[in-house]
């Protein structure tokens, strides 16, 4: 073989090897990009991170008493030092300025019960800490609280509506109407809606805010609460399909925020509440499993034709038995709150994930 032939053969071999390497890199890059694009941000674990919390609660002057655990005397702060780490990707760091620029001149509304208020207050604190010198005002009109970042013309609102469907006063008393949403007129035209309902569906006795349930022409004194929950979600889903303009509005559902009143769920049967819980359940799966309401919610969401994204916060929040106010909430030493969440705390992660979902 001539020197020229040997040189040509070597050149072709080197070129083939280079092409193979480039193809391999391209495949790996494509795989990583697709993995990031389709990553399940709700499967993962809590890891210690000393760069947390995302803000100092003492510098967020509008946190309500019931969520302000540090101010209320909670002595341990380890619960603020955990970051959610998805299994297959990393969350992009929350950037409040970028968030406000994205929604400049637009409106955001949380609709639901006090867990919606928990998340609403978390987001306003996260944004305020990002732009601490930006002007804002906080007003209330009936059941709607409006936090406006005036420099950006961004409204972050909260509509207190615990069932999503209507509760009205009729001749027979207070009626929960499972097939009526007159309150939905407040939601039209909002650029991002985050809905939530669940915690009030099992209320009975003096705290139950209705006397009868009505669906169609039937008026009932009571019914299976899970079935009532599902029917209300179906009515809400019909409202979404009939009223949401997807070119202008994004719709999310907060998911089911869990409580921690029974230590059996985390292999501590002697625990009857969340008091003195100072660390998460480590690992990716909650031993006690998911509450049945999660399945009902996901079934209802699958029936909706318009796009609704689930902020599937149940499992990651179940792992945070340490994140509740316990006796450092609204009721103080005589109360026990294992339903709501301290701020700074777990709802900040809900909003970090929300931020990653809208980028």
GUMIDO-252720 format. One record per residue (C-alpha): x, y, z; residue in one letter. Coordinates in Angstrom, 1 decimal. Layout:
# GUMIDO-252720
@px: X, py: Y, pz: Z, res: A
...
END
This chain:
# GUMIDO-252720
@px: 0.0, py: 0.0, pz: 0.0, res: X
@px: 1.3, py: 3.4, pz: -0.9, res: X
@px: 1.9, py: 6.2, pz: 1.6, res: X
@px: -0.9, py: 8.2, pz: 0.0, res: X
@px: -3.4, py: 5.3, pz: 0.4, res: X
@px: -2.3, py: 4.8, pz: 4.0, res: X
@px: -2.8, py: 8.5, pz: 4.7, res: X
@px: -6.2, py: 8.6, pz: 3.1, res: X
@px: -7.3, py: 5.5, pz: 5.0, res: X
@px: -6.2, py: 7.1, pz: 8.3, res: X
@px: -8.0, py: 10.4, pz: 7.4, res: X
@px: -11.2, py: 8.5, pz: 6.7, res: X
@px: -10.9, py: 6.5, pz: 9.9, res: X
@px: -10.3, py: 9.7, pz: 12.0, res: X
@px: -13.2, py: 11.5, pz: 10.3, res: X
@px: -15.5, py: 8.5, pz: 11.1, res: X
@px: -14.4, py: 8.5, pz: 14.7, res: X
@px: -15.0, py: 12.3, pz: 15.0, res: X
@px: -18.5, py: 11.9, pz: 13.4, res: X
@px: -19.3, py: 9.1, pz: 15.9, res: X
@px: -18.2, py: 11.2, pz: 18.8, res: X
@px: -20.3, py: 14.2, pz: 17.6, res: X
@px: -23.3, py: 12.0, pz: 17.1, res: X
@px: -22.9, py: 10.5, pz: 20.6, res: X
@px: -22.7, py: 14.0, pz: 22.1, res: X
@px: -25.8, py: 15.1, pz: 20.1, res: X
@px: -27.7, py: 12.0, pz: 21.4, res: X
@px: -26.7, py: 12.7, pz: 25.0, res: X
@px: -27.6, py: 16.4, pz: 24.7, res: X
@px: -31.0, py: 15.5, pz: 23.2, res: X
@px: -31.6, py: 13.0, pz: 25.9, res: X
@px: -30.7, py: 15.5, pz: 28.7, res: X
@px: -32.8, py: 18.2, pz: 27.1, res: X
@px: -35.8, py: 15.9, pz: 26.8, res: X
@px: -35.3, py: 14.6, pz: 30.3, res: X
@px: -35.4, py: 18.2, pz: 31.6, res: X
@px: -38.3, py: 19.1, pz: 29.4, res: X
@px: -40.4, py: 16.2, pz: 30.6, res: X
@px: -39.0, py: 15.9, pz: 34.1, res: X
@px: -41.5, py: 15.1, pz: 36.9, res: X
@px: -40.8, py: 17.9, pz: 39.3, res: X
@px: -43.0, py: 16.3, pz: 42.0, res: X
@px: -40.9, py: 13.2, pz: 42.4, res: X
@px: -37.8, py: 13.7, pz: 44.5, res: X
@px: -36.6, py: 14.3, pz: 48.1, res: X
@px: -35.9, py: 17.0, pz: 50.6, res: X
@px: -32.2, py: 17.9, pz: 51.0, res: X
@px: -30.6, py: 20.2, pz: 53.6, res: X
@px: -29.5, py: 23.5, pz: 52.0, res: X
@px: -28.1, py: 26.3, pz: 54.1, res: X
@px: -28.8, py: 28.9, pz: 51.4, res: X
@px: -32.5, py: 28.6, pz: 52.3, res: X
@px: -35.0, py: 30.1, pz: 53.2, res: X
@px: -35.7, py: 32.2, pz: 50.1, res: X
@px: -36.5, py: 35.2, pz: 52.3, res: X
@px: -36.4, py: 36.4, pz: 55.9, res: X
@px: -39.9, py: 36.3, pz: 57.3, res: X
@px: -39.0, py: 39.2, pz: 59.5, res: X
@px: -38.6, py: 41.4, pz: 56.4, res: X
@px: -42.0, py: 40.4, pz: 55.0, res: X
@px: -44.2, py: 42.7, pz: 56.9, res: X
@px: -47.5, py: 41.4, pz: 55.6, res: X
@px: -47.3, py: 37.7, pz: 56.7, res: X
@px: -50.4, py: 36.9, pz: 58.7, res: X
@px: -50.1, py: 35.8, pz: 62.3, res: X
@px: -51.2, py: 32.2, pz: 61.6, res: X
@px: -48.2, py: 31.5, pz: 59.3, res: X
@px: -45.6, py: 33.6, pz: 61.1, res: X
@px: -44.1, py: 30.7, pz: 63.1, res: X
@px: -40.7, py: 32.4, pz: 63.8, res: X
@px: -42.4, py: 35.6, pz: 65.2, res: X
@px: -44.8, py: 33.4, pz: 67.2, res: X
@px: -41.8, py: 31.9, pz: 69.0, res: X
@px: -41.0, py: 28.7, pz: 67.2, res: X
@px: -37.5, py: 28.0, pz: 68.6, res: X
@px: -36.2, py: 25.6, pz: 65.9, res: X
@px: -35.5, py: 26.9, pz: 62.4, res: X
@px: -34.2, py: 23.8, pz: 60.7, res: X
@px: -37.5, py: 23.4, pz: 58.9, res: X
@px: -36.6, py: 26.5, pz: 56.8, res: X
@px: -33.3, py: 24.9, pz: 55.6, res: X
@px: -34.5, py: 22.3, pz: 53.2, res: X
@px: -34.7, py: 22.4, pz: 49.4, res: X
@px: -36.8, py: 20.2, pz: 47.2, res: X
@px: -34.6, py: 18.1, pz: 44.8, res: X
@px: -36.5, py: 16.5, pz: 41.9, res: X
@px: -35.1, py: 13.0, pz: 41.1, res: X
@px: -34.4, py: 13.6, pz: 37.4, res: X
@px: -33.7, py: 17.3, pz: 37.1, res: X
@px: -32.9, py: 20.5, pz: 38.9, res: X
@px: -35.3, py: 23.3, pz: 39.6, res: X
@px: -34.3, py: 26.7, pz: 38.2, res: X
@px: -33.7, py: 29.2, pz: 41.0, res: X
@px: -36.7, py: 31.5, pz: 41.6, res: X
@px: -36.1, py: 34.9, pz: 40.0, res: X
@px: -38.6, py: 37.4, pz: 41.3, res: X
@px: -37.7, py: 40.1, pz: 38.8, res: X
@px: -38.0, py: 37.8, pz: 35.9, res: X
@px: -41.4, py: 36.6, pz: 37.3, res: X
@px: -42.7, py: 40.2, pz: 37.6, res: X
@px: -41.4, py: 41.1, pz: 34.1, res: X
@px: -43.2, py: 38.1, pz: 32.7, res: X
@px: -46.5, py: 39.3, pz: 34.3, res: X
@px: -46.0, py: 43.0, pz: 33.8, res: X
@px: -49.4, py: 44.6, pz: 33.4, res: X
@px: -51.1, py: 41.3, pz: 34.1, res: X
@px: -53.0, py: 39.6, pz: 36.9, res: X
@px: -52.6, py: 36.5, pz: 39.0, res: X
@px: -55.4, py: 35.0, pz: 41.2, res: X
@px: -55.4, py: 32.3, pz: 43.8, res: X
@px: -58.9, py: 30.9, pz: 44.4, res: X
@px: -59.7, py: 28.7, pz: 47.3, res: X
@px: -59.4, py: 28.3, pz: 51.1, res: X
@px: -56.7, py: 29.2, pz: 53.6, res: X
@px: -54.2, py: 26.9, pz: 51.9, res: X
@px: -54.6, py: 29.2, pz: 48.9, res: X
@px: -53.9, py: 32.1, pz: 51.2, res: X
@px: -50.8, py: 30.3, pz: 52.5, res: X
@px: -49.5, py: 30.0, pz: 48.9, res: X
@px: -50.6, py: 33.6, pz: 48.0, res: X
@px: -48.7, py: 35.0, pz: 51.0, res: X
@px: -45.7, py: 32.9, pz: 50.2, res: X
@px: -45.5, py: 34.2, pz: 46.6, res: X
@px: -46.0, py: 37.9, pz: 47.7, res: X
@px: -43.1, py: 37.5, pz: 50.2, res: X
@px: -40.9, py: 35.8, pz: 47.5, res: X
@px: -41.6, py: 38.7, pz: 45.1, res: X
@px: -41.2, py: 41.4, pz: 47.7, res: X
@px: -37.8, py: 40.0, pz: 48.8, res: X
@px: -36.7, py: 40.1, pz: 45.2, res: X
@px: -37.6, py: 43.8, pz: 44.8, res: X
@px: -37.6, py: 45.1, pz: 48.4, res: X
@px: -37.7, py: 48.7, pz: 47.3, res: X
@px: -40.5, py: 48.4, pz: 44.7, res: X
@px: -43.7, py: 50.1, pz: 45.6, res: X
@px: -46.7, py: 48.0, pz: 46.5, res: X
@px: -50.2, py: 48.3, pz: 48.0, res: X
@px: -52.5, py: 45.8, pz: 49.6, res: X
@px: -56.3, py: 46.2, pz: 49.5, res: X
@px: -59.4, py: 44.1, pz: 50.0, res: X
@px: -62.7, py: 44.2, pz: 48.2, res: X
@px: -65.3, py: 41.8, pz: 49.7, res: X
@px: -63.6, py: 38.4, pz: 49.7, res: X
@px: -60.8, py: 39.4, pz: 47.3, res: X
@px: -57.4, py: 40.5, pz: 48.6, res: X
@px: -55.3, py: 42.4, pz: 46.0, res: X
@px: -51.5, py: 42.8, pz: 46.3, res: X
@px: -50.3, py: 45.2, pz: 43.6, res: X
@px: -46.7, py: 45.7, pz: 42.6, res: X
@px: -47.3, py: 49.2, pz: 41.3, res: X
@px: -44.0, py: 49.6, pz: 39.5, res: X
@px: -44.8, py: 46.5, pz: 37.4, res: X
@px: -48.6, py: 46.9, pz: 37.3, res: X
@px: -48.8, py: 43.3, pz: 38.5, res: X
@px: -51.7, py: 42.2, pz: 40.6, res: X
@px: -51.4, py: 39.1, pz: 42.8, res: X
@px: -54.9, py: 38.4, pz: 44.1, res: X
@px: -56.7, py: 36.0, pz: 46.5, res: X
@px: -60.3, py: 35.1, pz: 46.2, res: X
@px: -61.5, py: 33.3, pz: 49.3, res: X
@px: -63.9, py: 30.6, pz: 47.9, res: X
@px: -63.6, py: 27.4, pz: 49.9, res: X
@px: -65.8, py: 25.1, pz: 47.7, res: X
@px: -65.4, py: 26.8, pz: 44.3, res: X
@px: -69.1, py: 26.1, pz: 43.8, res: X
@px: -71.8, py: 28.4, pz: 45.3, res: X
@px: -73.1, py: 28.6, pz: 48.9, res: X
@px: -76.3, py: 30.7, pz: 48.9, res: X
@px: -78.9, py: 31.6, pz: 51.5, res: X
@px: -82.4, py: 30.4, pz: 50.6, res: X
@px: -85.7, py: 30.1, pz: 52.5, res: X
@px: -84.7, py: 26.7, pz: 54.0, res: X
@px: -81.2, py: 28.0, pz: 55.1, res: X
@px: -77.7, py: 28.0, pz: 53.7, res: X
@px: -77.4, py: 25.8, pz: 50.6, res: X
@px: -74.3, py: 24.4, pz: 49.0, res: X
@px: -75.1, py: 24.2, pz: 45.3, res: X
@px: -72.9, py: 21.6, pz: 43.6, res: X
@px: -73.9, py: 22.5, pz: 40.1, res: X
@px: -73.6, py: 26.3, pz: 40.3, res: X
@px: -70.7, py: 28.7, pz: 40.0, res: X
@px: -71.9, py: 32.3, pz: 40.1, res: X
@px: -68.7, py: 33.3, pz: 41.8, res: X
@px: -66.8, py: 32.5, pz: 38.6, res: X
@px: -67.5, py: 35.9, pz: 37.2, res: X
@px: -64.5, py: 37.2, pz: 39.3, res: X
@px: -62.1, py: 34.8, pz: 37.5, res: X
@px: -62.8, py: 35.8, pz: 33.9, res: X
@px: -59.9, py: 37.6, pz: 32.2, res: X
@px: -57.3, py: 36.8, pz: 34.8, res: X
@px: -54.0, py: 35.8, pz: 33.2, res: X
@px: -53.0, py: 33.1, pz: 35.7, res: X
@px: -55.5, py: 31.2, pz: 37.9, res: X
@px: -54.5, py: 28.8, pz: 40.7, res: X
@px: -57.5, py: 27.0, pz: 42.1, res: X
@px: -57.8, py: 24.9, pz: 45.3, res: X
@px: -60.5, py: 23.2, pz: 47.3, res: X
@px: -60.6, py: 20.2, pz: 49.7, res: X
@px: -60.1, py: 21.0, pz: 53.4, res: X
@px: -63.6, py: 22.2, pz: 54.0, res: X
@px: -65.4, py: 19.2, pz: 52.4, res: X
@px: -65.3, py: 17.2, pz: 55.6, res: X
@px: -66.3, py: 19.9, pz: 58.0, res: X
@px: -69.3, py: 19.1, pz: 60.2, res: X
@px: -71.0, py: 20.7, pz: 63.2, res: X
@px: -70.6, py: 24.4, pz: 64.0, res: X
@px: -67.8, py: 25.0, pz: 61.5, res: X
@px: -69.8, py: 23.6, pz: 58.5, res: X
@px: -71.0, py: 26.7, pz: 56.6, res: X
@px: -74.1, py: 25.1, pz: 55.0, res: X
@px: -77.3, py: 23.4, pz: 56.0, res: X
@px: -78.3, py: 21.6, pz: 52.8, res: X
@px: -76.7, py: 20.3, pz: 49.6, res: X
@px: -78.5, py: 20.9, pz: 46.3, res: X
@px: -77.7, py: 19.3, pz: 43.0, res: X
@px: -80.2, py: 19.7, pz: 40.2, res: X
@px: -83.7, py: 19.5, pz: 41.6, res: X
@px: -82.6, py: 17.4, pz: 44.6, res: X
@px: -82.1, py: 19.0, pz: 48.0, res: X
@px: -80.3, py: 16.8, pz: 50.6, res: X
@px: -79.4, py: 17.2, pz: 54.2, res: X
@px: -76.1, py: 15.5, pz: 53.6, res: X
@px: -74.3, py: 13.1, pz: 51.2, res: X
@px: -71.1, py: 11.3, pz: 50.8, res: X
@px: -68.5, py: 14.1, pz: 51.0, res: X
@px: -66.1, py: 12.5, pz: 48.5, res: X
@px: -68.9, py: 12.3, pz: 45.9, res: X
@px: -69.9, py: 15.9, pz: 46.7, res: X
@px: -66.3, py: 16.9, pz: 46.2, res: X
@px: -66.1, py: 15.1, pz: 42.8, res: X
@px: -69.4, py: 16.7, pz: 41.6, res: X
@px: -68.2, py: 20.2, pz: 42.5, res: X
@px: -64.9, py: 19.6, pz: 40.7, res: X
@px: -66.9, py: 18.5, pz: 37.6, res: X
@px: -69.0, py: 21.7, pz: 37.8, res: X
@px: -65.8, py: 23.7, pz: 38.0, res: X
@px: -64.3, py: 21.8, pz: 35.1, res: X
@px: -67.3, py: 22.7, pz: 33.0, res: X
@px: -66.8, py: 26.3, pz: 34.0, res: X
@px: -63.2, py: 26.2, pz: 32.8, res: X
@px: -64.1, py: 24.7, pz: 29.5, res: X
@px: -66.9, py: 27.3, pz: 28.9, res: X
@px: -65.0, py: 30.4, pz: 30.1, res: X
@px: -61.2, py: 30.1, pz: 29.8, res: X
@px: -59.6, py: 31.8, pz: 26.8, res: X
@px: -56.3, py: 29.8, pz: 26.5, res: X
@px: -54.6, py: 32.5, pz: 24.5, res: X
@px: -54.9, py: 34.8, pz: 27.5, res: X
@px: -55.1, py: 32.7, pz: 30.6, res: X
@px: -53.2, py: 29.8, pz: 32.3, res: X
@px: -55.0, py: 27.6, pz: 34.7, res: X
@px: -53.5, py: 25.5, pz: 37.5, res: X
@px: -54.9, py: 23.4, pz: 40.4, res: X
@px: -53.0, py: 23.6, pz: 43.6, res: X
@px: -53.5, py: 19.9, pz: 44.4, res: X
@px: -54.3, py: 18.4, pz: 47.9, res: X
@px: -52.3, py: 19.9, pz: 50.7, res: X
@px: -52.0, py: 17.3, pz: 53.5, res: X
@px: -52.3, py: 17.5, pz: 57.3, res: X
@px: -50.3, py: 15.7, pz: 59.9, res: X
@px: -52.4, py: 14.7, pz: 62.9, res: X
@px: -51.6, py: 11.0, pz: 62.9, res: X
@px: -48.1, py: 9.8, pz: 63.3, res: X
@px: -49.0, py: 6.3, pz: 62.0, res: X
@px: -48.6, py: 7.8, pz: 58.5, res: X
@px: -44.9, py: 8.4, pz: 59.1, res: X
@px: -44.2, py: 5.3, pz: 61.4, res: X
@px: -44.6, py: 7.2, pz: 64.7, res: X
@px: -47.9, py: 5.9, pz: 66.0, res: X
@px: -47.4, py: 7.6, pz: 69.4, res: X
@px: -47.5, py: 11.1, pz: 67.7, res: X
@px: -51.0, py: 12.6, pz: 67.7, res: X
@px: -50.0, py: 15.8, pz: 66.0, res: X
@px: -47.1, py: 17.6, pz: 64.3, res: X
@px: -45.8, py: 19.2, pz: 67.5, res: X
@px: -42.0, py: 18.8, pz: 68.0, res: X
@px: -41.5, py: 17.4, pz: 64.5, res: X
@px: -38.1, py: 18.8, pz: 63.5, res: X
@px: -37.2, py: 17.0, pz: 60.3, res: X
@px: -38.9, py: 15.7, pz: 57.1, res: X
@px: -39.6, py: 12.2, pz: 56.3, res: X
@px: -36.5, py: 11.3, pz: 54.3, res: X
@px: -36.8, py: 9.5, pz: 51.0, res: X
@px: -39.2, py: 10.0, pz: 48.1, res: X
@px: -42.3, py: 8.2, pz: 49.3, res: X
@px: -44.6, py: 8.9, pz: 52.3, res: X
@px: -45.2, py: 5.6, pz: 54.2, res: X
@px: -48.9, py: 6.4, pz: 54.8, res: X
@px: -49.7, py: 6.8, pz: 51.1, res: X
@px: -51.7, py: 9.4, pz: 49.4, res: X
@px: -55.1, py: 10.6, pz: 50.6, res: X
@px: -58.1, py: 9.3, pz: 48.4, res: X
@px: -59.0, py: 12.9, pz: 47.4, res: X
@px: -55.9, py: 13.0, pz: 45.1, res: X
@px: -57.3, py: 10.2, pz: 42.9, res: X
@px: -60.7, py: 12.0, pz: 42.8, res: X
@px: -59.0, py: 15.2, pz: 41.8, res: X
@px: -56.9, py: 13.7, pz: 39.0, res: X
@px: -60.0, py: 11.9, pz: 37.6, res: X
@px: -61.9, py: 15.2, pz: 37.5, res: X
@px: -59.0, py: 17.0, pz: 35.8, res: X
@px: -58.8, py: 14.3, pz: 33.1, res: X
@px: -62.3, py: 15.2, pz: 32.0, res: X
@px: -61.5, py: 18.9, pz: 31.3, res: X
@px: -60.9, py: 19.7, pz: 27.7, res: X
@px: -59.0, py: 23.0, pz: 28.2, res: X
@px: -55.4, py: 22.7, pz: 29.5, res: X
@px: -55.3, py: 22.7, pz: 33.3, res: X
@px: -51.9, py: 21.9, pz: 35.0, res: X
@px: -51.8, py: 20.1, pz: 38.3, res: X
@px: -49.4, py: 21.5, pz: 40.9, res: X
@px: -49.1, py: 18.1, pz: 42.4, res: X
@px: -47.8, py: 19.1, pz: 45.8, res: X
@px: -49.3, py: 16.3, pz: 47.9, res: X
@px: -46.5, py: 13.8, pz: 48.2, res: X
@px: -43.7, py: 16.4, pz: 48.6, res: X
@px: -45.8, py: 18.1, pz: 51.3, res: X
@px: -46.6, py: 14.8, pz: 53.0, res: X
@px: -42.9, py: 14.4, pz: 53.6, res: X
@px: -42.8, py: 17.7, pz: 55.6, res: X
@px: -44.4, py: 16.8, pz: 58.9, res: X
@px: -42.0, py: 19.4, pz: 60.4, res: X
@px: -43.4, py: 22.3, pz: 58.3, res: X
@px: -46.6, py: 23.1, pz: 60.2, res: X
@px: -47.2, py: 25.9, pz: 62.8, res: X
@px: -48.4, py: 23.4, pz: 65.5, res: X
@px: -48.7, py: 25.6, pz: 68.6, res: X
@px: -46.9, py: 28.6, pz: 66.9, res: X
@px: -49.9, py: 29.5, pz: 64.7, res: X
@px: -53.2, py: 31.2, pz: 65.1, res: X
@px: -54.3, py: 29.3, pz: 68.2, res: X
@px: -51.1, py: 29.7, pz: 70.1, res: X
@px: -50.2, py: 27.3, pz: 72.9, res: X
@px: -53.8, py: 26.2, pz: 73.2, res: X
@px: -54.2, py: 25.5, pz: 69.5, res: X
@px: -52.7, py: 22.9, pz: 67.2, res: X
@px: -52.4, py: 23.6, pz: 63.6, res: X
@px: -51.0, py: 20.7, pz: 61.5, res: X
@px: -52.8, py: 21.8, pz: 58.3, res: X
@px: -51.4, py: 25.1, pz: 57.4, res: X
@px: -47.7, py: 25.8, pz: 56.8, res: X
@px: -45.1, py: 28.1, pz: 58.4, res: X
@px: -43.7, py: 30.9, pz: 56.2, res: X
@px: -40.9, py: 30.9, pz: 55.1, res: X
@px: -41.5, py: 27.2, pz: 54.4, res: X
@px: -43.1, py: 24.5, pz: 52.3, res: X
@px: -45.4, py: 26.8, pz: 50.2, res: X
@px: -42.3, py: 28.5, pz: 48.9, res: X
@px: -41.4, py: 25.3, pz: 47.2, res: X
@px: -44.9, py: 25.1, pz: 45.7, res: X
@px: -44.2, py: 28.5, pz: 44.2, res: X
@px: -40.7, py: 27.5, pz: 43.0, res: X
@px: -42.3, py: 24.7, pz: 41.1, res: X
@px: -45.0, py: 27.0, pz: 39.7, res: X
@px: -42.3, py: 29.3, pz: 38.5, res: X
@px: -40.5, py: 26.5, pz: 36.7, res: X
@px: -43.8, py: 25.4, pz: 35.1, res: X
@px: -44.4, py: 28.8, pz: 33.6, res: X
@px: -40.9, py: 29.6, pz: 32.3, res: X
END
